[in-house]
Amino acid sequence: MKKRSATAVWKGGLKDGLGHISSEAGALNNVPYNFSMRFEDQKGTNPEELIAAAHAACFSMFLSMVLGDAGMTGEINTKATVTLEQVGNGFDVTSSALERTVKV
């Protein structure tokens, strides 16, 4: 089993604070995120965008394996759209929808 890790550091309050995300392999290195990036229209990343990226990447690799098992290779373009909704007193990711284009 191979384990991977990422670290998130948050300083300050919910609306005035600032966080940074880093990944073990270095693809993310102190990437900032804050309330406005997550819940409003400020440009930048947020946890849901990172979940969407991971879902799209995982699906594309899996589909590549399926195609390979059938003796084919191709180009797979996958877009994941994650929906964050208020549920009760908190927020939940309520869906992750995939759109894909495949050229074999």
PDB file as gemmi writes it, atoms N, CA and C in Angstrom:
CRYST1    1.000    1.000    1.000  90.00  90.00  90.00 P 1                      
ATOM      1  N   MET A   1       0.856  -1.179   0.000  1.00  0.00           N  
ATOM      2  CA  MET A   1       0.000   0.000   0.000  1.00  0.00           C  
ATOM      3  C   MET A   1       0.896   1.234   0.000  1.00  0.00           C  
ATOM      4  N   LYS A   2       0.561   2.186  -0.834  1.00  0.00           N  
ATOM      5  CA  LYS A   2       1.308   3.431  -0.905  1.00  0.00           C  
ATOM      6  C   LYS A   2       0.432   4.539  -0.324  1.00  0.00           C  
ATOM      7  N   LYS A   3       0.981   5.279   0.600  1.00  0.00           N  
ATOM      8  CA  LYS A   3       0.235   6.367   1.217  1.00  0.00           C  
ATOM      9  C   LYS A   3       0.759   7.697   0.708  1.00  0.00           C  
ATOM     10  N   ARG A   4      -0.135   8.642   0.521  1.00  0.00           N  
ATOM     11  CA  ARG A   4       0.204  10.010   0.140  1.00  0.00           C  
ATOM     12  C   ARG A   4      -0.410  10.957   1.150  1.00  0.00           C  
ATOM     13  N   SER A   5       0.204  12.093   1.327  1.00  0.00           N  
ATOM     14  CA  SER A   5      -0.342  13.030   2.303  1.00  0.00           C  
ATOM     15  C   SER A   5      -0.322  14.455   1.769  1.00  0.00           C  
ATOM     16  N   ALA A   6      -1.139  15.256   2.371  1.00  0.00           N  
ATOM     17  CA  ALA A   6      -1.189  16.689   2.099  1.00  0.00           C  
ATOM     18  C   ALA A   6      -1.417  17.392   3.424  1.00  0.00           C  
ATOM     19  N   THR A   7      -1.027  18.648   3.478  1.00  0.00           N  
ATOM     20  CA  THR A   7      -1.143  19.412   4.711  1.00  0.00           C  
ATOM     21  C   THR A   7      -1.893  20.708   4.427  1.00  0.00           C  
ATOM     22  N   ALA A   8      -2.796  21.047   5.322  1.00  0.00           N  
ATOM     23  CA  ALA A   8      -3.497  22.328   5.259  1.00  0.00           C  
ATOM     24  C   ALA A   8      -3.251  23.074   6.568  1.00  0.00           C  
ATOM     25  N   VAL A   9      -2.852  24.333   6.460  1.00  0.00           N  
ATOM     26  CA  VAL A   9      -2.650  25.195   7.622  1.00  0.00           C  
ATOM     27  C   VAL A   9      -3.607  26.364   7.490  1.00  0.00           C  
ATOM     28  N   TRP A  10      -4.356  26.655   8.553  1.00  0.00           N  
ATOM     29  CA  TRP A  10      -5.309  27.759   8.553  1.00  0.00           C  
ATOM     30  C   TRP A  10      -4.975  28.685   9.703  1.00  0.00           C  
ATOM     31  N   LYS A  11      -4.937  29.989   9.420  1.00  0.00           N  
ATOM     32  CA  LYS A  11      -4.683  30.986  10.464  1.00  0.00           C  
ATOM     33  C   LYS A  11      -5.770  32.039  10.416  1.00  0.00           C  
ATOM     34  N   GLY A  12      -6.360  32.327  11.566  1.00  0.00           N  
ATOM     35  CA  GLY A  12      -7.374  33.368  11.663  1.00  0.00           C  
ATOM     36  C   GLY A  12      -8.770  32.802  11.737  1.00  0.00           C  
ATOM     37  N   GLY A  13      -9.739  33.699  11.665  1.00  0.00           N  
ATOM     38  CA  GLY A  13     -11.139  33.315  11.722  1.00  0.00           C  
ATOM     39  C   GLY A  13     -11.630  32.790  10.384  1.00  0.00           C  
ATOM     40  N   LEU A  14     -12.884  32.364  10.365  1.00  0.00           N  
ATOM     41  CA  LEU A  14     -13.441  31.772   9.146  1.00  0.00           C  
ATOM     42  C   LEU A  14     -13.425  32.753   7.975  1.00  0.00           C  
ATOM     43  N   LYS A  15     -13.965  33.955   8.171  1.00  0.00           N  
ATOM     44  CA  LYS A  15     -14.104  34.889   7.051  1.00  0.00           C  
ATOM     45  C   LYS A  15     -12.874  35.758   6.827  1.00  0.00           C  
ATOM     46  N   ASP A  16     -12.045  35.959   7.841  1.00  0.00           N  
ATOM     47  CA  ASP A  16     -10.873  36.819   7.656  1.00  0.00           C  
ATOM     48  C   ASP A  16      -9.566  36.032   7.657  1.00  0.00           C  
ATOM     49  N   GLY A  17      -9.652  34.722   7.786  1.00  0.00           N  
ATOM     50  CA  GLY A  17      -8.456  33.895   7.853  1.00  0.00           C  
ATOM     51  C   GLY A  17      -7.896  33.533   6.488  1.00  0.00           C  
ATOM     52  N   LEU A  18      -6.748  32.874   6.516  1.00  0.00           N  
ATOM     53  CA  LEU A  18      -6.089  32.450   5.298  1.00  0.00           C  
ATOM     54  C   LEU A  18      -5.463  31.084   5.537  1.00  0.00           C  
ATOM     55  N   GLY A  19      -5.632  30.208   4.564  1.00  0.00           N  
ATOM     56  CA  GLY A  19      -5.038  28.882   4.650  1.00  0.00           C  
ATOM     57  C   GLY A  19      -4.045  28.652   3.528  1.00  0.00           C  
ATOM     58  N   HIS A  20      -3.212  27.649   3.715  1.00  0.00           N  
ATOM     59  CA  HIS A  20      -2.260  27.213   2.694  1.00  0.00           C  
ATOM     60  C   HIS A  20      -2.288  25.698   2.628  1.00  0.00           C  
ATOM     61  N   ILE A  21      -2.256  25.169   1.409  1.00  0.00           N  
ATOM     62  CA  ILE A  21      -2.290  23.728   1.174  1.00  0.00           C  
ATOM     63  C   ILE A  21      -0.975  23.323   0.523  1.00  0.00           C  
ATOM     64  N   SER A  22      -0.396  22.220   1.012  1.00  0.00           N  
ATOM     65  CA  SER A  22       0.819  21.659   0.416  1.00  0.00           C  
ATOM     66  C   SER A  22       0.643  20.159   0.287  1.00  0.00           C  
ATOM     67  N   SER A  23       1.225  19.597  -0.769  1.00  0.00           N  
ATOM     68  CA  SER A  23       1.169  18.149  -0.953  1.00  0.00           C  
ATOM     69  C   SER A  23       2.560  17.556  -0.799  1.00  0.00           C  
ATOM     70  N   GLU A  24       2.595  16.311  -0.387  1.00  0.00           N  
ATOM     71  CA  GLU A  24       3.849  15.608  -0.132  1.00  0.00           C  
ATOM     72  C   GLU A  24       4.772  15.621  -1.346  1.00  0.00           C  
ATOM     73  N   ALA A  25       4.222  15.387  -2.532  1.00  0.00           N  
ATOM     74  CA  ALA A  25       5.042  15.312  -3.740  1.00  0.00           C  
ATOM     75  C   ALA A  25       5.443  16.690  -4.267  1.00  0.00           C  
ATOM     76  N   GLY A  26       4.838  17.742  -3.742  1.00  0.00           N  
ATOM     77  CA  GLY A  26       5.227  19.093  -4.120  1.00  0.00           C  
ATOM     78  C   GLY A  26       4.396  19.741  -5.209  1.00  0.00           C  
ATOM     79  N   ALA A  27       3.399  19.047  -5.745  1.00  0.00           N  
ATOM     80  CA  ALA A  27       2.546  19.664  -6.766  1.00  0.00           C  
ATOM     81  C   ALA A  27       1.835  20.893  -6.203  1.00  0.00           C  
ATOM     82  N   LEU A  28       1.496  20.838  -4.946  1.00  0.00           N  
ATOM     83  CA  LEU A  28       0.938  21.989  -4.239  1.00  0.00           C  
ATOM     84  C   LEU A  28       1.965  22.410  -3.195  1.00  0.00           C  
ATOM     85  N   ASN A  29       2.371  23.667  -3.230  1.00  0.00           N  
ATOM     86  CA  ASN A  29       3.369  24.136  -2.284  1.00  0.00           C  
ATOM     87  C   ASN A  29       2.917  25.475  -1.714  1.00  0.00           C  
ATOM     88  N   ASN A  30       2.325  25.433  -0.536  1.00  0.00           N  
ATOM     89  CA  ASN A  30       1.803  26.630   0.123  1.00  0.00           C  
ATOM     90  C   ASN A  30       0.817  27.395  -0.754  1.00  0.00           C  
ATOM     91  N   VAL A  31      -0.087  26.672  -1.418  1.00  0.00           N  
ATOM     92  CA  VAL A  31      -1.118  27.289  -2.250  1.00  0.00           C  
ATOM     93  C   VAL A  31      -2.175  27.906  -1.327  1.00  0.00           C  
ATOM     94  N   PRO A  32      -2.444  29.211  -1.472  1.00  0.00           N  
ATOM     95  CA  PRO A  32      -3.390  29.865  -0.571  1.00  0.00           C  
ATOM     96  C   PRO A  32      -4.843  29.529  -0.888  1.00  0.00           C  
ATOM     97  N   TYR A  33      -5.654  29.557   0.162  1.00  0.00           N  
ATOM     98  CA  TYR A  33      -7.112  29.483   0.007  1.00  0.00           C  
ATOM     99  C   TYR A  33      -7.742  30.252   1.158  1.00  0.00           C  
ATOM    100  N   ASN A  34      -8.959  30.758   0.921  1.00  0.00           N  
ATOM    101  CA  ASN A  34      -9.661  31.500   1.970  1.00  0.00           C  
ATOM    102  C   ASN A  34     -11.168  31.398   1.751  1.00  0.00           C  
ATOM    103  N   PHE A  35     -11.914  32.053   2.604  1.00  0.00           N  
ATOM    104  CA  PHE A  35     -13.380  32.005   2.555  1.00  0.00           C  
ATOM    105  C   PHE A  35     -13.908  32.479   1.202  1.00  0.00           C  
ATOM    106  N   SER A  36     -13.375  33.601   0.699  1.00  0.00           N  
ATOM    107  CA  SER A  36     -13.874  34.162  -0.563  1.00  0.00           C  
ATOM    108  C   SER A  36     -13.609  33.240  -1.745  1.00  0.00           C  
ATOM    109  N   MET A  37     -12.480  32.532  -1.728  1.00  0.00           N  
ATOM    110  CA  MET A  37     -12.177  31.584  -2.804  1.00  0.00           C  
ATOM    111  C   MET A  37     -13.123  30.390  -2.756  1.00  0.00           C  
ATOM    112  N   ARG A  38     -13.582  30.058  -1.578  1.00  0.00           N  
ATOM    113  CA  ARG A  38     -14.417  28.871  -1.412  1.00  0.00           C  
ATOM    114  C   ARG A  38     -15.900  29.169  -1.593  1.00  0.00           C  
ATOM    115  N   PHE A  39     -16.366  30.260  -1.042  1.00  0.00           N  
ATOM    116  CA  PHE A  39     -17.806  30.511  -1.020  1.00  0.00           C  
ATOM    117  C   PHE A  39     -18.249  31.699  -1.865  1.00  0.00           C  
ATOM    118  N   GLU A  40     -17.299  32.491  -2.360  1.00  0.00           N  
ATOM    119  CA  GLU A  40     -17.640  33.653  -3.166  1.00  0.00           C  
ATOM    120  C   GLU A  40     -16.910  33.537  -4.504  1.00  0.00           C  
ATOM    121  N   ASP A  41     -16.677  34.637  -5.180  1.00  0.00           N  
ATOM    122  CA  ASP A  41     -16.133  34.592  -6.538  1.00  0.00           C  
ATOM    123  C   ASP A  41     -14.664  34.971  -6.650  1.00  0.00           C  
ATOM    124  N   GLN A  42     -13.936  35.033  -5.529  1.00  0.00           N  
ATOM    125  CA  GLN A  42     -12.511  35.359  -5.616  1.00  0.00           C  
ATOM    126  C   GLN A  42     -11.764  34.227  -6.302  1.00  0.00           C  
ATOM    127  N   LYS A  43     -10.864  34.583  -7.233  1.00  0.00           N  
ATOM    128  CA  LYS A  43     -10.067  33.583  -7.940  1.00  0.00           C  
ATOM    129  C   LYS A  43      -9.110  32.898  -6.966  1.00  0.00           C  
ATOM    130  N   GLY A  44      -8.915  31.625  -7.172  1.00  0.00           N  
ATOM    131  CA  GLY A  44      -8.021  30.833  -6.334  1.00  0.00           C  
ATOM    132  C   GLY A  44      -8.597  29.446  -6.180  1.00  0.00           C  
ATOM    133  N   THR A  45      -7.909  28.613  -5.461  1.00  0.00           N  
ATOM    134  CA  THR A  45      -8.381  27.244  -5.294  1.00  0.00           C  
ATOM    135  C   THR A  45      -9.186  27.097  -4.009  1.00  0.00           C  
ATOM    136  N   ASN A  46      -9.771  25.923  -3.857  1.00  0.00           N  
ATOM    137  CA  ASN A  46     -10.525  25.602  -2.650  1.00  0.00           C  
ATOM    138  C   ASN A  46     -10.592  24.082  -2.534  1.00  0.00           C  
ATOM    139  N   PRO A  47     -10.975  23.567  -1.371  1.00  0.00           N  
ATOM    140  CA  PRO A  47     -10.987  22.109  -1.194  1.00  0.00           C  
ATOM    141  C   PRO A  47     -11.858  21.378  -2.209  1.00  0.00           C  
ATOM    142  N   GLU A  48     -13.004  21.936  -2.582  1.00  0.00           N  
ATOM    143  CA  GLU A  48     -13.888  21.246  -3.524  1.00  0.00           C  
ATOM    144  C   GLU A  48     -13.256  21.141  -4.906  1.00  0.00           C  
ATOM    145  N   GLU A  49     -12.539  22.173  -5.321  1.00  0.00           N  
ATOM    146  CA  GLU A  49     -11.842  22.131  -6.610  1.00  0.00           C  
ATOM    147  C   GLU A  49     -10.785  21.026  -6.597  1.00  0.00           C  
ATOM    148  N   LEU A  50     -10.109  20.870  -5.483  1.00  0.00           N  
ATOM    149  CA  LEU A  50      -9.087  19.825  -5.377  1.00  0.00           C  
ATOM    150  C   LEU A  50      -9.722  18.432  -5.383  1.00  0.00           C  
ATOM    151  N   ILE A  51     -10.894  18.289  -4.747  1.00  0.00           N  
ATOM    152  CA  ILE A  51     -11.627  17.016  -4.799  1.00  0.00           C  
ATOM    153  C   ILE A  51     -12.032  16.720  -6.237  1.00  0.00           C  
ATOM    154  N   ALA A  52     -12.509  17.747  -6.962  1.00  0.00           N  
ATOM    155  CA  ALA A  52     -12.899  17.568  -8.365  1.00  0.00           C  
ATOM    156  C   ALA A  52     -11.699  17.144  -9.204  1.00  0.00           C  
ATOM    157  N   ALA A  53     -10.551  17.769  -8.987  1.00  0.00           N  
ATOM    158  CA  ALA A  53      -9.349  17.413  -9.749  1.00  0.00           C  
ATOM    159  C   ALA A  53      -8.954  15.968  -9.483  1.00  0.00           C  
ATOM    160  N   ALA A  54      -9.013  15.555  -8.223  1.00  0.00           N  
ATOM    161  CA  ALA A  54      -8.662  14.178  -7.879  1.00  0.00           C  
ATOM    162  C   ALA A  54      -9.640  13.188  -8.513  1.00  0.00           C  
ATOM    163  N   HIS A  55     -10.932  13.497  -8.504  1.00  0.00           N  
ATOM    164  CA  HIS A  55     -11.938  12.616  -9.086  1.00  0.00           C  
ATOM    165  C   HIS A  55     -11.722  12.478 -10.590  1.00  0.00           C  
ATOM    166  N   ALA A  56     -11.488  13.605 -11.275  1.00  0.00           N  
ATOM    167  CA  ALA A  56     -11.261  13.575 -12.722  1.00  0.00           C  
ATOM    168  C   ALA A  56     -10.012  12.778 -13.069  1.00  0.00           C  
ATOM    169  N   ALA A  57      -8.932  12.987 -12.320  1.00  0.00           N  
ATOM    170  CA  ALA A  57      -7.677  12.280 -12.586  1.00  0.00           C  
ATOM    171  C   ALA A  57      -7.821  10.783 -12.348  1.00  0.00           C  
ATOM    172  N   CYS A  58      -8.471  10.415 -11.255  1.00  0.00           N  
ATOM    173  CA  CYS A  58      -8.659   9.000 -10.926  1.00  0.00           C  
ATOM    174  C   CYS A  58      -9.500   8.312 -11.989  1.00  0.00           C  
ATOM    175  N   PHE A  59     -10.599   8.956 -12.402  1.00  0.00           N  
ATOM    176  CA  PHE A  59     -11.458   8.362 -13.421  1.00  0.00           C  
ATOM    177  C   PHE A  59     -10.715   8.185 -14.738  1.00  0.00           C  
ATOM    178  N   SER A  60      -9.949   9.210 -15.148  1.00  0.00           N  
ATOM    179  CA  SER A  60      -9.215   9.127 -16.418  1.00  0.00           C  
ATOM    180  C   SER A  60      -8.216   7.976 -16.403  1.00  0.00           C  
ATOM    181  N   MET A  61      -7.512   7.808 -15.296  1.00  0.00           N  
ATOM    182  CA  MET A  61      -6.552   6.700 -15.202  1.00  0.00           C  
ATOM    183  C   MET A  61      -7.262   5.355 -15.238  1.00  0.00           C  
ATOM    184  N   PHE A  62      -8.398   5.252 -14.543  1.00  0.00           N  
ATOM    185  CA  PHE A  62      -9.155   4.000 -14.537  1.00  0.00           C  
ATOM    186  C   PHE A  62      -9.658   3.665 -15.946  1.00  0.00           C  
ATOM    187  N   LEU A  63     -10.197   4.672 -16.646  1.00  0.00           N  
ATOM    188  CA  LEU A  63     -10.690   4.434 -18.001  1.00  0.00           C  
ATOM    189  C   LEU A  63      -9.542   4.038 -18.924  1.00  0.00           C  
ATOM    190  N   SER A  64      -8.363   4.611 -18.715  1.00  0.00           N  
ATOM    191  CA  SER A  64      -7.190   4.215 -19.477  1.00  0.00           C  
ATOM    192  C   SER A  64      -6.878   2.737 -19.274  1.00  0.00           C  
ATOM    193  N   MET A  65      -7.020   2.254 -18.044  1.00  0.00           N  
ATOM    194  CA  MET A  65      -6.803   0.838 -17.753  1.00  0.00           C  
ATOM    195  C   MET A  65      -7.827  -0.029 -18.478  1.00  0.00           C  
ATOM    196  N   VAL A  66      -9.094   0.381 -18.445  1.00  0.00           N  
ATOM    197  CA  VAL A  66     -10.148  -0.368 -19.123  1.00  0.00           C  
ATOM    198  C   VAL A  66      -9.878  -0.426 -20.617  1.00  0.00           C  
ATOM    199  N   LEU A  67      -9.510   0.706 -21.209  1.00  0.00           N  
ATOM    200  CA  LEU A  67      -9.188   0.722 -22.632  1.00  0.00           C  
ATOM    201  C   LEU A  67      -7.979  -0.172 -22.927  1.00  0.00           C  
ATOM    202  N   GLY A  68      -6.962  -0.094 -22.079  1.00  0.00           N  
ATOM    203  CA  GLY A  68      -5.774  -0.917 -22.262  1.00  0.00           C  
ATOM    204  C   GLY A  68      -6.083  -2.394 -22.207  1.00  0.00           C  
ATOM    205  N   ASP A  69      -6.964  -2.794 -21.289  1.00  0.00           N  
ATOM    206  CA  ASP A  69      -7.375  -4.204 -21.191  1.00  0.00           C  
ATOM    207  C   ASP A  69      -8.084  -4.665 -22.458  1.00  0.00           C  
ATOM    208  N   ALA A  70      -8.686  -3.711 -23.193  1.00  0.00           N  
ATOM    209  CA  ALA A  70      -9.362  -4.031 -24.454  1.00  0.00           C  
ATOM    210  C   ALA A  70      -8.431  -3.841 -25.650  1.00  0.00           C  
ATOM    211  N   GLY A  71      -7.141  -3.582 -25.375  1.00  0.00           N  
ATOM    212  CA  GLY A  71      -6.163  -3.436 -26.442  1.00  0.00           C  
ATOM    213  C   GLY A  71      -6.166  -2.077 -27.116  1.00  0.00           C  
ATOM    214  N   MET A  72      -6.673  -1.058 -26.436  1.00  0.00           N  
ATOM    215  CA  MET A  72      -6.755   0.282 -27.019  1.00  0.00           C  
ATOM    216  C   MET A  72      -6.042   1.291 -26.118  1.00  0.00           C  
ATOM    217  N   THR A  73      -5.593   2.363 -26.730  1.00  0.00           N  
ATOM    218  CA  THR A  73      -5.105   3.516 -25.988  1.00  0.00           C  
ATOM    219  C   THR A  73      -5.778   4.738 -26.566  1.00  0.00           C  
ATOM    220  N   GLY A  74      -5.745   5.822 -25.830  1.00  0.00           N  
ATOM    221  CA  GLY A  74      -6.388   7.020 -26.341  1.00  0.00           C  
ATOM    222  C   GLY A  74      -6.085   8.232 -25.502  1.00  0.00           C  
ATOM    223  N   GLU A  75      -6.789   9.288 -25.829  1.00  0.00           N  
ATOM    224  CA  GLU A  75      -6.706  10.532 -25.068  1.00  0.00           C  
ATOM    225  C   GLU A  75      -8.024  10.695 -24.329  1.00  0.00           C  
ATOM    226  N   ILE A  76      -7.938  10.870 -23.028  1.00  0.00           N  
ATOM    227  CA  ILE A  76      -9.129  10.971 -22.178  1.00  0.00           C  
ATOM    228  C   ILE A  76      -9.130  12.344 -21.533  1.00  0.00           C  
ATOM    229  N   ASN A  77     -10.202  13.094 -21.740  1.00  0.00           N  
ATOM    230  CA  ASN A  77     -10.352  14.413 -21.145  1.00  0.00           C  
ATOM    231  C   ASN A  77     -11.571  14.347 -20.235  1.00  0.00           C  
ATOM    232  N   THR A  78     -11.351  14.483 -18.930  1.00  0.00           N  
ATOM    233  CA  THR A  78     -12.433  14.362 -17.959  1.00  0.00           C  
ATOM    234  C   THR A  78     -12.572  15.651 -17.159  1.00  0.00           C  
ATOM    235  N   LYS A  79     -13.792  16.166 -17.082  1.00  0.00           N  
ATOM    236  CA  LYS A  79     -14.106  17.322 -16.243  1.00  0.00           C  
ATOM    237  C   LYS A  79     -15.008  16.852 -15.116  1.00  0.00           C  
ATOM    238  N   ALA A  80     -14.630  17.158 -13.877  1.00  0.00           N  
ATOM    239  CA  ALA A  80     -15.459  16.834 -12.715  1.00  0.00           C  
ATOM    240  C   ALA A  80     -16.005  18.142 -12.150  1.00  0.00           C  
ATOM    241  N   THR A  81     -17.294  18.161 -11.871  1.00  0.00           N  
ATOM    242  CA  THR A  81     -17.928  19.320 -11.245  1.00  0.00           C  
ATOM    243  C   THR A  81     -18.485  18.883  -9.902  1.00  0.00           C  
ATOM    244  N   VAL A  82     -17.926  19.453  -8.842  1.00  0.00           N  
ATOM    245  CA  VAL A  82     -18.321  19.106  -7.476  1.00  0.00           C  
ATOM    246  C   VAL A  82     -19.306  20.160  -6.971  1.00  0.00           C  
ATOM    247  N   THR A  83     -20.367  19.699  -6.338  1.00  0.00           N  
ATOM    248  CA  THR A  83     -21.372  20.603  -5.775  1.00  0.00           C  
ATOM    249  C   THR A  83     -21.254  20.612  -4.259  1.00  0.00           C  
ATOM    250  N   LEU A  84     -21.090  21.802  -3.692  1.00  0.00           N  
ATOM    251  CA  LEU A  84     -21.041  22.010  -2.242  1.00  0.00           C  
ATOM    252  C   LEU A  84     -22.339  22.684  -1.836  1.00  0.00           C  
ATOM    253  N   GLU A  85     -23.068  22.069  -0.910  1.00  0.00           N  
ATOM    254  CA  GLU A  85     -24.345  22.629  -0.469  1.00  0.00           C  
ATOM    255  C   GLU A  85     -24.421  22.655   1.045  1.00  0.00           C  
ATOM    256  N   GLN A  86     -25.169  23.632   1.546  1.00  0.00           N  
ATOM    257  CA  GLN A  86     -25.397  23.681   2.985  1.00  0.00           C  
ATOM    258  C   GLN A  86     -26.390  22.591   3.346  1.00  0.00           C  
ATOM    259  N   VAL A  87     -26.009  21.780   4.309  1.00  0.00           N  
ATOM    260  CA  VAL A  87     -26.854  20.703   4.812  1.00  0.00           C  
ATOM    261  C   VAL A  87     -26.885  20.840   6.325  1.00  0.00           C  
ATOM    262  N   GLY A  88     -28.048  21.194   6.841  1.00  0.00           N  
ATOM    263  CA  GLY A  88     -28.138  21.438   8.278  1.00  0.00           C  
ATOM    264  C   GLY A  88     -27.280  22.636   8.647  1.00  0.00           C  
ATOM    265  N   ASN A  89     -26.441  22.470   9.664  1.00  0.00           N  
ATOM    266  CA  ASN A  89     -25.566  23.553  10.108  1.00  0.00           C  
ATOM    267  C   ASN A  89     -24.210  23.547   9.414  1.00  0.00           C  
ATOM    268  N   GLY A  90     -23.981  22.586   8.538  1.00  0.00           N  
ATOM    269  CA  GLY A  90     -22.684  22.474   7.882  1.00  0.00           C  
ATOM    270  C   GLY A  90     -22.815  22.449   6.375  1.00  0.00           C  
ATOM    271  N   PHE A  91     -21.744  22.062   5.732  1.00  0.00           N  
ATOM    272  CA  PHE A  91     -21.708  21.965   4.276  1.00  0.00           C  
ATOM    273  C   PHE A  91     -21.231  20.579   3.891  1.00  0.00           C  
ATOM    274  N   ASP A  92     -21.805  20.040   2.825  1.00  0.00           N  
ATOM    275  CA  ASP A  92     -21.435  18.721   2.313  1.00  0.00           C  
ATOM    276  C   ASP A  92     -21.198  18.798   0.814  1.00  0.00           C  
ATOM    277  N   VAL A  93     -20.287  17.965   0.325  1.00  0.00           N  
ATOM    278  CA  VAL A  93     -20.176  17.734  -1.109  1.00  0.00           C  
ATOM    279  C   VAL A  93     -21.323  16.782  -1.435  1.00  0.00           C  
ATOM    280  N   THR A  94     -22.307  17.267  -2.183  1.00  0.00           N  
ATOM    281  CA  THR A  94     -23.515  16.473  -2.440  1.00  0.00           C  
ATOM    282  C   THR A  94     -23.469  15.743  -3.776  1.00  0.00           C  
ATOM    283  N   SER A  95     -22.546  16.147  -4.662  1.00  0.00           N  
ATOM    284  CA  SER A  95     -22.407  15.405  -5.910  1.00  0.00           C  
ATOM    285  C   SER A  95     -21.060  15.716  -6.551  1.00  0.00           C  
ATOM    286  N   SER A  96     -20.647  14.804  -7.403  1.00  0.00           N  
ATOM    287  CA  SER A  96     -19.474  15.002  -8.246  1.00  0.00           C  
ATOM    288  C   SER A  96     -19.827  14.407  -9.600  1.00  0.00           C  
ATOM    289  N   ALA A  97     -20.078  15.281 -10.564  1.00  0.00           N  
ATOM    290  CA  ALA A  97     -20.513  14.847 -11.890  1.00  0.00           C  
ATOM    291  C   ALA A  97     -19.334  14.861 -12.856  1.00  0.00           C  
ATOM    292  N   LEU A  98     -19.220  13.808 -13.667  1.00  0.00           N  
ATOM    293  CA  LEU A  98     -18.127  13.690 -14.617  1.00  0.00           C  
ATOM    294  C   LEU A  98     -18.624  13.880 -16.047  1.00  0.00           C  
ATOM    295  N   GLU A  99     -17.874  14.643 -16.833  1.00  0.00           N  
ATOM    296  CA  GLU A  99     -18.072  14.756 -18.269  1.00  0.00           C  
ATOM    297  C   GLU A  99     -16.766  14.340 -18.898  1.00  0.00           C  
ATOM    298  N   ARG A 100     -16.833  13.495 -19.927  1.00  0.00           N  
ATOM    299  CA  ARG A 100     -15.586  13.034 -20.510  1.00  0.00           C  
ATOM    300  C   ARG A 100     -15.679  12.980 -22.015  1.00  0.00           C  
ATOM    301  N   THR A 101     -14.527  13.185 -22.632  1.00  0.00           N  
ATOM    302  CA  THR A 101     -14.351  13.037 -24.065  1.00  0.00           C  
ATOM    303  C   THR A 101     -13.179  12.069 -24.252  1.00  0.00           C  
ATOM    304  N   VAL A 102     -13.381  11.075 -25.106  1.00  0.00           N  
ATOM    305  CA  VAL A 102     -12.354  10.068 -25.316  1.00  0.00           C  
ATOM    306  C   VAL A 102     -12.084   9.944 -26.807  1.00  0.00           C  
ATOM    307  N   LYS A 103     -10.817  10.006 -27.181  1.00  0.00           N  
ATOM    308  CA  LYS A 103     -10.392   9.752 -28.556  1.00  0.00           C  
ATOM    309  C   LYS A 103      -9.544   8.487 -28.536  1.00  0.00           C  
ATOM    310  N   VAL A 104      -9.998   7.444 -29.215  1.00  0.00           N  
ATOM    311  CA  VAL A 104      -9.294   6.154 -29.221  1.00  0.00           C  
ATOM    312  C   VAL A 104      -8.677   5.943 -30.583  1.00  0.00           C  
TER     313      VAL A 104                                                      
END                                                                             
